[in-house]
């Protein structure tokens, strides 16, 4: 009987372990970046960015998922952000004559209902002097509205800027109820002089899967079986 109970409880432990939540990297690998101008791009690299700016830049149905870049004046002859696909980094250059430069991601999460939480994170290594930096994260509703999830700005103090933002329970609920799966991230650099480039690395959007109920239900069943066996033994 003791051996039987031991086996049952070991099975319960294994099932409980298998029921623990898993974290999935949702952001696709960086394969390139496309220059895409915007007439009001001066707001994109700054903390005054609006939902209308994001929608006008990347929200069209004709814009496919991927990374995009524009300068603060929307004139792509000044250059754009660049990527290194080998080490999965993005470079934000500074350009005289513009109001900054930014990189933006449009991506789709097909099974949003499967996730209990989302975490957006990145590290930004600035040049020695000059620019200020911003980030923002957004989602699109079924009606086509763009809703802000988080944003922030920081002056250049020559130290690495590490950002990690966990969506609140309220944000996750709204995302599941109203979202259409489209997520937008924008990272900008403004000010500084030519040649002062910032590097963004470890950019990530991780989702934690909801715990699958079946293993838990099976665990309860095994516990019930153990209790029954113990009761029959006493009888």
C-alpha positions, 0 to 999 in steps of 0.5 A: 500500500505504501508503495502504491501511495508513493507512486500516486503522489509522485504522479501528482507531483509530475502532473503539477510540474507539467501544469506550470506556465510556460513563457514564449518569445512572441517577437519574431527575429529581426530580418531587416528594416524598411524605410517608411516616411511619414509627414508628421514623423517629428512626433514619432521619436519623442514622448509626444507620440500619439495613437494617430501617429502610430496608425498613420505610420504603420496601421494601414492594412497594406503595411505588413508585419515587420520593422520600419524606420523613418526620420523625424522629418519623414525624408528618407534621404537622411537615412534610417535605422539599421539592423544587424541580423546576426546579433539581432540589434537595431542602430538608431543614428542621429542626423542633423537637420531632422527631429530624430529617427525611430524604429517601429515594429508591427506584429500579430499575435494570433492566439492572444487568449492563450496568454496570461501576461505579456512582458516588453523589454529591451536594452539601449546602449547610448552614445556618449553625449547628446540624444534623448530616447523614447519607447512606446508599446501599443495595441490595435482594437477590433475597431481599428483604434490604437491604444497605448500600453506603456511609454517612457523617455530618458535623457542620455546619461551614457549608461545602458537603459534597461526597460522591462514592462509587464502589462497589468491585469487590466491591460491584459483583459482589455487586450483579450476583449478588444484587441485584434492581435496587432501590436506596435512598438516604437523606439526613438532617438532625438537630438545629438549630432551626426555619428552619435548612434544608439544600439538596441539589443535584447528586444523582446515581447514574451507571453506567459501561457495560461496554465492548462487545467487538465493536469490539475484535474488529473492531479485531483483525481489521483489525490482522490484515488489515494484517499479512497485507497487509504479509506478502504485500507482502514475499512 
